[in-house]
Every structure is written in C-alpha cells, then in structure tokens.
C-alpha cells in the first residue's frame, strides 16, 4: 500500500503505534492555520467547531513530529495535498487500514480522522 501511494504521487505517513490521533489533529491544525477550511460551510452544518479549533491549536507540526515520529514537513505536505487537491484537478483519499481502531484511543482517532476528512471540510474551491 505504501508503495502504491508513493508511486501515485501521494504520501505514506507512518506514525508510531498509538499516535494516529496526534497526526489527525496536526493535519487539521495545518488545514485551519493555512485557511483551507471552509468556515461558512462548517458553521452551517456543525456545532462546536470553536472547541475543535482550540483543541487542534495545540497540535502544531513540530509537536506532532515529537509525539508521532511523522516529520513536520511530511505533515505539512499531507495537509497541502488535502487542501490543494482541487486546484490540481486531483482527488484525495485517506487510507488508514484497520489498525487505527485497534488501540485504547481508537474511537477518538477515528473521530479525529472523520473531522479531518469529512467534518471541517477543506474550502470547497480547493476540494471538490
């Protein structure tokens, strides 16, 4: 799977076991910080986003790197791929496998991943 992702111009992020949630929060941190989140869309369809914003503010890329082993530059590149897919005429998919759910924080990790991919969406002009 990693080889196929890399061959297709994608990334393979390989966090230390149990740190997937840190990566998800870090990705959302970068998406928000770079202005790639469609704030109007989120406001119209969700509640509690200010709380999410505050929570992910603590997960800057260098902190994620220390916790997860995923390099800050890799994290920023992944967020840029998510945020800029539409500009490039490309799609994005996030493949986590089943391991994400199989540890003590699995439920929170899946929720964080859903927030990153489906919840606060990337700006519409950038993602679809």
N, C-alpha and C positions, 0 to 999 in steps of 0.2 A: 504494500500500500504506500509506503513512504517513497519508494522508487517511482511509482506511477504519479504521485503528487508532484515530485520534483521534476520528472520528465515533462509534465504538462505545464510547467512554469509556476507551480504552486509551492507551498511550504510544507514542511513536516516539522511540527513543534513536538518535542518530546520532553515534557516536564517530568520531574522526579515524581515517583508514586505519591498519591495523595495531595498533589499541589495543583491539580487541574482547575480548581475553583479560583486560585490566585491568578492563573493565566486568563480565565474568562473575565475576571474583574479588571485585570490590567488591560485587556483588549477594549473593554467598554470604557475604561478611563481614557484611553487614547482617542477612541471614536468621539467621545464628548469633548475632550480638550481640543481636538482639531476642528470641531464644528461640523462633523459629519452626521450628527444626529438630527433628525427632522423633529424639532421641538414642537411644532404645531401638531404634527401627526401624533406624537406621544401624548401631548396634553389632551387631545380629543378622544383618545382611546384607552388611556390608562389613568391610574391614580397612584400616588406615592412615588412619583419619579424624583422629586426633590430628595427623598430619602435614599433612593438608589444613587443619585448623583453624589450625595455626601459620602455614601459608603465606598464608592469606587474612587473617590478623590484620594483616598489613602493608598491606592494601588498603582502608583507610578511605575513605569517600566523597570527602573533600576531596582526597586523593591521586589518586583515580581521576579527579576533575574536572581536576586539573592535567595528568595524563597523556593523557586521552582527549577532553577537551572536553565530556563529559557532565556536566551540573551535579550537584553533590552532592544537591540537593533532588530532582532527577529520579531519581537513582539510588535514593534512599530511597523515593520514591513507587513506583518499579517493584518494589522489594523488598516493599513493603507490599501491592501488588496481588498479587504471588505468594504472600505469606504469609497474606493475608486473604481470598482468593477464596472459600473455602468459607463463611466467615461471612456473606458477602454473597449466597450462593447462586449464585455465578458460576463459570465455568471460566476457565482461563488457557491461552494458547498463546504460544509464543515463536517468532517468525518471523525467521530470520537471513538468508535468501537464501543464495546460493552464495558470495558474496564472502568470507565468514568463512574459508573453507578455502583461499582463493587467495593466501595470502601466506606468508612464511617461518615464521610461528608458527601456521599454520592448524591443524595437528594438536593442538597444545596448547590452542588456542582452542576447538575442538570438544570436547575432553575437559573443559575448564572449563565449557562450556555444559551438557554432559551431567551433570556433577556438580551443577550448579546446579538443573537441571530434574528429572533422574531420580535422581541419586546421593543426596546427602543430601537426602531429601525434607523438604518443609515438614511441620510437625506434622499428623498425619492429621486431627485435628478441625478443622484450618484449610483443608485442601486437597482432601479427597475424601470 
